[in-house]
Structure formats: structure tokens, C-alpha cells
Amino acid sequence: MSIPQHRPDDALREARAPLPQVPFYALRGMVRLWAAEHDLTVEQDAAAGIALRTAYGQIAFAPDGRGAVAHVTTPRLDFLQALRDSVVGHLSHAWPEAARGLRWSDADPGADGAGATDPDALPDNVRLMALAGVEVLDCGFLRVALAGDVTRFSDDAIHFRLGIPPVGRAPCWPRIGANGATVWPPGADALHLPVYTARYIDRAAGRLVFDLFAHEGGRALAWARSMARGVEVAVIGPGGGTAQITGEIRGFADETAFPAIARVIERNPDLTGEICLFGSGAARRYPMPPAPGVTMRWYDPEEMGTRAAAALAAAPDAWFWLAGERTCSQDFRRAYKATKPPQGRSYIAAYWQRAAAPV
């Protein structure tokens, strides 16, 4: 596979990295497993090279002498950083020395500085934002507003990651390593990195609003309740996923996923199908948008696994959206993949993990 060359008139960001210690035949096998695990589209798979289409852009590998070469392509600098992190992270499992020694050489480093590595710079997919306000909703959620740069959030961008510093320590923020990957603060300076849904974006005012389920004992909940306005927090993302649904949905969301399924409903006004919401008490008052083409049903949280399994058996060709506790999500993902569904017809995610029972 020939690696495409950068053209001055296109908007793509590109980066390449030689992998002299990594045999292409072995790398190709790893990439196939990577694609299967994450439901990625394999755009090309041949002796001349293998290419994946991800939510952030394309990742390609080709043989290069006795080794290989990596090539990532995307229209956005923040997505370029996510692709670099993904390549380095996957290589680290099988070829840790190659991952540490990897060096990117962008197609046109002089055009916008994308090829430069500043050890004091934040990664391009990280911004510092200030806490602008916290509102207590009557449904067991806090509505949190952050102020800062939100220009990279589109109407489709749904998820982002918070980087909350430990209490009582001066914050240490992520930086870019020599291999182009994000270096996270270690040890006592490690950030808490929960994922949330961007509930509202106000680009004109520079506001990012998200709803936080008030699960007692959560570190993010304690942060939101105790921090003063103006305190800084890292915002990583947005993720490369989308809120767009095609076809009839079968949706399953527990309390932690109510904001995300609300975004899906808003983004798809002509949505049809069925959405099952699993919550109790005040959570059932969460302000869901109107969905005239969707049947909305409420159940107790412990019914999620059995209800999802029954829907899969009854309507295997539907667009499945499920988010909740990790074990439930993993069990459903295995059952869904066993049906050998087409790619790009599901979203299955773990939003939290039940604590292990004391021994």
C-alpha cells in the first residue's frame, strides 16, 4: 500500500513514524485484532499495508525494509493527538521499546507547528477550563458549567474526559512526550479522569455544560460540590464518536447514561424505535427531550441486562445503544458480537464499575 502524500490544498493533518524494530507481518496481525476489538473499519489489508478507519481519522501501517512505518491522517489537530496516543498505546503492549523510541515526522511541520514537540505544551486535545457554576437539579444530578475554549466541540461531539487534580496538591497537567504520546502526571499527582457527556455547548459564551449523577462517594461529585468558581480543570477531547443514529434504535441507559441518551434523542429528531431507561426514585425526573417516534419505557436498574438480551433476540437488526455498569455492558457486547452484526450499528459502553465486594 502506498502511503498518500500531503497536498498543499487539502486540510488533512498527517504524521509518520518509522518502526524499524517492528516486523510488519506481526504488526499486521495485531492491527487486525485491534480492529475487531474496537469495531473499526479495515479499509485495506494486504501485504503492502493495512489501514483502519477510526472515529478520529485513518491509521495505516506499511512495510519499510525490515520494519514498518506508521501513518496517521485526520482533519483536526486534536484528533491527530488522539491518533498518536492510540498508536503508541497499542504498540506498547507488544513492542514497548519501539513505542518509547517512536518519533513522529509530520508532513508539513513548518505550516502550523503540528510537527514540533514542546515539552511544556498541553496536548492539542487538552484545554484548561474554569468551573463557572454548579446547579443542583431535583432529579439527583448536578448540572456543571465550565468556561473556556469550546471551539472544537461540534453538535455531534458527545463525550469528553475531565482531568481532576488531587485535593491539596498543586495541579500537574498532561504534557507531550518525545514519542508524541500524552504523558499523564504519575503517582500522587495523577488526575482523576472520568468521562462525561457534553449536555450543552454555547460557543458564543464559551460554556460547556454537563450533568453529573450524584452517586455518593464519587470523586467528581466531591470536586463539583467543594470547588470554588474559577478553579481549573482539564478537559480532554471531545471524543471522536457521534450522537447520530441511523435506523430504528433499541436503547438501554441507566442513570449515569441519561445525559448521553438525551443528547442522542435531541440529535435525531426523527428517531424511531424503543428506549428503555433504568432508574428509580428522583432519577426518573431527569429532563428527557421529547421523542415522538420513540417508545420510552422505565424499569428498575437491575433489569437492564435481561431486557437488553431479550431485545437483541427479538430485533437483532436494530441499532443498539447501551451504556451502564461495566459487567452488564461487557456481557451485552459479547452477545451482540456473537450475532455477527454489520459495523457501525451499535454503541455499547461501560460508564461505571461496581465496587468489588469486601472479602
C-alpha positions as CSV (number, residue, x, y, z in Angstrom):
1,M,0.0,0.0,0.0
2,S,1.4,3.3,-1.0
3,I,1.2,6.0,1.8
4,P,-0.6,9.1,0.5
5,Q,1.4,12.2,0.3
6,H,0.3,15.6,1.7
7,R,-1.1,18.0,-0.8
8,P,-0.8,21.8,0.0
9,D,-4.5,22.3,-0.9
10,D,-6.0,19.8,1.4
11,A,-7.0,20.2,5.1
12,L,-5.6,16.9,6.4
13,R,-3.1,16.7,9.2
14,E,-0.6,13.9,8.8
15,A,2.1,12.3,10.8
16,R,4.5,9.4,10.1
17,A,6.8,7.4,12.3
18,P,9.3,4.7,11.3
19,L,9.2,1.5,13.3
20,P,12.5,-0.2,12.5
21,Q,12.2,-2.8,15.2
22,V,8.6,-3.9,14.4
23,P,8.2,-6.6,11.8
24,F,5.2,-5.7,9.6
25,Y,3.8,-9.3,9.4
26,A,3.4,-9.4,13.2
27,L,2.2,-5.8,13.3
28,R,-0.5,-6.6,10.7
29,G,-1.9,-9.4,12.9
30,M,-2.0,-7.1,15.9
31,V,-3.9,-4.4,13.9
32,R,-6.5,-7.0,12.8
33,L,-7.2,-7.9,16.4
34,W,-7.3,-4.2,17.3
35,A,-9.9,-3.6,14.6
36,A,-12.0,-6.5,15.7
37,E,-11.9,-5.5,19.4
38,H,-12.9,-1.9,18.8
39,D,-15.3,-2.4,15.8
40,L,-13.1,-0.4,13.4
41,T,-13.4,-0.5,9.7
42,V,-10.4,-2.1,7.9
43,E,-10.1,-0.1,4.7
44,Q,-7.2,-2.0,3.3
45,D,-5.4,-5.3,4.4
46,A,-2.7,-6.5,2.1
47,A,1.0,-7.4,2.1
48,A,1.6,-3.8,1.0
49,G,-0.1,-2.3,4.0
50,I,-3.1,-2.2,6.4
51,A,-5.3,0.8,7.1
52,L,-8.0,1.4,9.7
53,R,-10.8,4.0,9.7
54,T,-11.4,5.3,13.3
55,A,-13.7,8.0,14.6
56,Y,-10.6,10.3,14.6
57,G,-9.3,9.6,11.2
58,Q,-7.1,6.9,9.5
59,I,-4.3,4.9,11.0
60,A,-2.2,3.0,8.4
61,F,0.9,0.8,8.6
62,A,3.1,-0.3,5.8
63,P,6.3,-2.4,5.5
64,D,9.5,-0.4,5.5
65,G,12.7,-2.5,4.9
66,R,12.9,-4.9,7.8
67,G,10.5,-2.9,9.9
68,A,7.4,-0.9,9.3
69,V,6.1,2.7,9.2
70,A,3.1,4.2,10.8
71,H,1.0,7.0,9.2
72,V,-2.0,8.8,10.7
73,T,-4.3,11.2,8.8
74,T,-7.1,13.4,10.2
75,P,-8.6,16.9,9.6
76,R,-8.0,18.1,13.1
77,L,-5.0,18.7,15.4
78,D,-6.8,17.4,18.5
79,F,-7.7,14.2,16.6
80,L,-4.1,13.9,15.5
81,Q,-3.0,13.8,19.1
82,A,-5.7,11.1,19.8
83,L,-4.4,9.0,16.9
84,R,-0.8,9.3,18.1
85,D,-1.8,8.2,21.6
86,S,-3.7,5.3,20.1
87,V,-0.7,4.1,18.0
88,V,1.8,4.4,20.9
89,G,-0.6,2.8,23.4
90,H,-1.2,-0.3,21.2
91,L,2.4,-0.7,20.3
92,S,3.4,-0.5,24.0
93,H,1.8,-3.9,24.7
94,A,3.8,-5.9,22.1
95,W,6.9,-3.7,21.4
96,P,7.4,-1.4,24.4
97,E,10.9,-0.3,23.3
98,A,9.7,0.6,19.9
99,A,6.8,2.6,21.4
100,R,9.2,4.5,23.7
101,G,11.6,5.2,20.8
102,L,9.0,6.2,18.3
103,R,9.5,9.7,16.7
104,W,6.9,11.4,14.5
105,S,7.8,13.4,11.5
106,D,4.7,15.4,10.4
107,A,4.1,16.0,6.7
108,D,4.5,19.8,7.0
109,P,5.8,20.8,10.4
110,G,6.5,24.4,9.4
111,A,2.9,25.1,8.3
112,D,1.3,25.3,11.8
113,G,3.8,23.8,14.2
114,A,2.0,20.4,14.3
115,G,5.3,18.6,13.9
116,A,7.0,20.3,16.8
117,T,7.1,18.7,20.3
118,D,7.1,21.3,23.0
119,P,7.8,19.6,26.4
120,D,5.9,22.4,28.2
121,A,2.8,22.4,25.9
122,L,-0.5,20.8,26.6
123,P,-1.5,18.2,24.1
124,D,-3.7,19.6,21.3
125,N,-6.8,17.6,22.6
126,V,-6.5,19.1,26.1
127,R,-7.7,22.5,27.3
128,L,-7.9,24.0,30.8
129,M,-11.3,25.3,31.7
130,A,-12.7,27.1,34.7
131,L,-15.6,26.0,36.9
132,A,-18.3,28.5,36.2
133,G,-21.2,27.2,38.2
134,V,-23.0,24.2,39.7
135,E,-26.7,23.8,39.8
136,V,-28.5,21.1,41.9
137,L,-31.3,19.5,39.8
138,D,-34.3,17.9,41.5
139,C,-33.6,14.5,39.8
140,G,-30.4,13.5,41.6
141,F,-28.0,15.2,39.2
142,L,-25.7,18.3,39.4
143,R,-25.6,20.5,36.3
144,V,-22.0,21.7,36.0
145,A,-20.9,24.6,33.8
146,L,-17.3,25.1,32.6
147,A,-15.9,28.3,31.0
148,G,-13.2,28.3,28.3
149,D,-12.4,27.3,24.8
150,V,-15.1,25.0,23.3
151,T,-14.5,25.7,19.6
152,R,-13.5,22.1,19.0
153,F,-16.9,20.8,20.1
154,S,-19.3,20.1,17.3
155,D,-23.0,19.4,17.5
156,D,-22.2,15.7,17.1
157,A,-19.4,15.7,19.7
158,I,-20.9,13.9,22.7
159,H,-18.2,12.7,25.1
160,F,-15.2,14.3,26.8
161,R,-12.9,13.4,29.7
162,L,-12.4,15.5,32.8
163,G,-8.9,15.7,34.4
164,I,-9.5,16.5,38.1
165,P,-6.3,17.1,40.1
166,P,-5.9,15.6,43.6
167,V,-7.2,17.7,46.5
168,G,-4.5,19.6,48.4
169,R,-1.8,19.5,45.7
170,A,-0.8,22.0,43.1
171,P,-2.2,20.6,39.8
172,C,0.1,18.9,37.3
173,W,-1.3,18.8,33.8
174,P,-0.5,16.3,30.9
175,R,2.3,17.0,28.5
176,I,3.6,15.6,25.2
177,G,6.3,13.0,25.4
178,A,9.2,12.7,23.0
179,N,7.3,9.9,21.2
180,G,4.4,12.2,20.6
181,A,2.1,10.5,23.2
182,T,0.4,12.2,26.1
183,V,2.3,11.9,29.3
184,W,-0.1,11.9,32.3
185,P,1.0,13.0,35.8
186,P,2.0,10.0,37.8
187,G,1.7,8.9,41.4
188,A,0.3,11.4,43.9
189,D,-0.2,13.9,41.1
190,A,-2.3,11.6,39.0
191,L,-5.5,13.1,37.6
192,H,-9.0,11.5,38.1
193,L,-10.2,11.0,34.5
194,P,-13.9,10.3,34.3
195,V,-15.9,10.6,31.1
196,Y,-19.0,12.7,30.7
197,T,-21.5,13.8,28.1
198,A,-21.4,17.4,26.8
199,R,-25.1,18.2,27.5
200,Y,-25.0,21.7,26.1
201,I,-22.4,23.7,24.2
202,D,-22.5,27.6,24.0
203,R,-19.7,28.5,21.6
204,A,-20.5,32.3,21.8
205,A,-20.3,32.4,25.5
206,G,-17.5,29.7,25.8
207,R,-19.5,27.3,28.0
208,L,-19.5,23.6,28.3
209,V,-22.4,22.2,30.4
210,F,-22.6,18.6,31.6
211,D,-24.9,16.7,34.1
212,L,-23.2,14.7,36.8
213,F,-25.2,11.9,38.5
214,A,-25.0,12.4,42.3
215,H,-23.5,9.0,43.2
216,E,-22.3,9.3,46.7
217,G,-18.6,8.6,47.2
218,G,-17.7,9.7,43.7
219,R,-14.6,11.8,43.3
220,A,-16.1,14.0,40.6
221,L,-19.2,14.7,42.7
222,A,-17.0,15.7,45.7
223,W,-15.0,18.0,43.4
224,A,-18.1,19.7,42.0
225,R,-19.6,20.2,45.4
226,S,-16.5,21.6,47.1
227,M,-14.6,23.6,44.5
228,A,-14.9,27.4,44.2
229,R,-15.8,29.1,40.9
230,G,-12.7,29.7,38.8
231,V,-10.8,26.6,39.8
232,E,-9.2,25.0,36.7
233,V,-9.8,21.5,35.4
234,A,-8.5,19.7,32.3
235,V,-11.0,18.9,29.6
236,I,-9.7,16.2,27.2
237,G,-11.5,15.6,23.9
238,P,-14.1,15.7,22.6
239,G,-14.1,12.0,21.6
240,G,-14.4,11.1,18.0
241,G,-17.8,9.4,18.4
242,T,-21.1,10.8,17.2
243,A,-24.6,11.1,18.5
244,Q,-26.0,10.3,15.1
245,I,-28.2,7.2,14.8
246,T,-29.3,5.6,11.5
247,G,-32.3,3.3,11.6
248,E,-34.5,2.0,14.4
249,I,-33.0,2.2,17.8
250,R,-33.1,-0.1,20.8
251,G,-31.6,2.0,23.6
252,F,-30.7,1.0,27.1
253,A,-29.4,3.6,29.7
254,D,-29.0,3.6,33.4
255,E,-28.8,6.8,35.4
256,T,-25.2,7.5,34.5
257,A,-26.2,7.4,30.8
258,F,-29.3,9.6,31.0
259,P,-27.4,12.7,29.7
260,A,-25.9,10.8,26.8
261,I,-29.2,9.2,25.6
262,A,-30.8,12.7,26.0
263,R,-28.2,14.1,23.5
264,V,-28.9,11.2,21.1
265,I,-32.6,12.0,21.2
266,E,-32.0,15.7,20.6
267,R,-29.6,15.0,17.7
268,N,-32.0,12.6,16.0
269,P,-35.5,14.3,15.9
270,D,-36.9,11.7,13.5
271,L,-35.7,8.8,15.7
272,T,-37.9,5.7,15.9
273,G,-37.8,2.6,18.0
274,E,-37.7,2.0,21.7
275,I,-35.6,3.3,24.6
276,C,-35.5,1.7,28.0
277,L,-34.4,3.8,30.9
278,F,-33.3,2.1,34.1
279,G,-33.6,4.3,37.2
280,S,-35.5,4.7,40.4
281,G,-36.6,7.5,42.7
282,A,-35.7,11.1,41.8
283,A,-33.7,9.9,38.7
284,R,-37.0,9.3,36.9
285,R,-37.5,13.0,36.8
286,Y,-34.4,13.6,34.6
287,P,-35.5,16.0,31.9
288,M,-35.6,13.9,28.8
289,P,-36.3,15.7,25.5
290,P,-39.5,14.8,23.6
291,A,-39.2,11.8,21.2
292,P,-42.5,11.5,19.3
293,G,-41.3,8.5,17.3
294,V,-39.8,6.6,20.2
295,T,-41.5,4.4,22.8
296,M,-39.9,5.3,26.2
297,R,-40.1,2.7,29.0
298,W,-38.9,2.8,32.6
299,Y,-37.6,-0.2,34.5
300,D,-35.7,-0.8,37.7
301,P,-31.9,-0.7,37.3
302,E,-31.3,-4.4,38.0
303,E,-33.4,-5.4,34.9
304,M,-31.1,-3.9,32.3
305,G,-29.2,-7.0,31.3
306,T,-32.3,-9.2,30.8
307,R,-34.2,-6.5,29.0
308,A,-31.3,-5.9,26.6
309,A,-30.8,-9.6,25.9
310,A,-34.5,-10.0,25.1
311,A,-34.4,-7.1,22.7
312,L,-31.4,-8.5,20.9
313,A,-33.2,-11.8,20.4
314,A,-36.3,-10.1,19.1
315,A,-34.8,-7.4,16.9
316,P,-31.1,-8.3,16.0
317,D,-31.0,-5.9,13.1
318,A,-31.9,-2.8,15.2
319,W,-29.3,0.0,16.0
320,F,-28.3,-1.0,19.6
321,W,-27.3,1.7,22.1
322,L,-26.4,0.6,25.6
323,A,-24.5,2.3,28.4
324,G,-24.3,1.4,32.1
325,E,-22.4,-0.7,34.5
326,R,-19.2,-2.4,33.2
327,T,-20.2,-6.1,33.7
328,C,-23.6,-5.6,32.1
329,S,-22.1,-3.7,29.1
330,Q,-19.4,-6.4,28.6
331,D,-21.9,-9.2,28.7
332,F,-24.1,-7.5,26.2
333,R,-21.2,-6.6,23.9
334,R,-20.2,-10.3,23.8
335,A,-23.8,-11.4,23.0
336,Y,-24.2,-8.7,20.4
337,K,-20.9,-9.5,18.6
338,A,-21.9,-13.2,18.5
339,T,-24.7,-12.2,16.1
340,K,-22.0,-11.0,13.6
341,P,-23.7,-7.6,13.1
342,P,-22.6,-5.1,10.5
343,Q,-20.1,-2.5,11.6
344,G,-21.2,0.9,12.7
345,R,-24.6,-0.1,14.0
346,S,-24.1,0.0,17.7
347,Y,-22.8,1.9,20.7
348,I,-22.1,-0.2,23.8
349,A,-20.1,1.4,26.6
350,A,-19.3,1.0,30.3
351,Y,-19.9,4.2,32.2
352,W,-19.1,2.9,35.7
353,Q,-17.9,-0.1,37.6
354,R,-19.5,-1.7,40.6
355,A,-17.1,-1.9,43.6
356,A,-15.8,-5.4,44.4
357,A,-17.5,-7.0,47.5
358,P,-15.2,-7.0,50.6
359,V,-13.5,-10.3,51.3
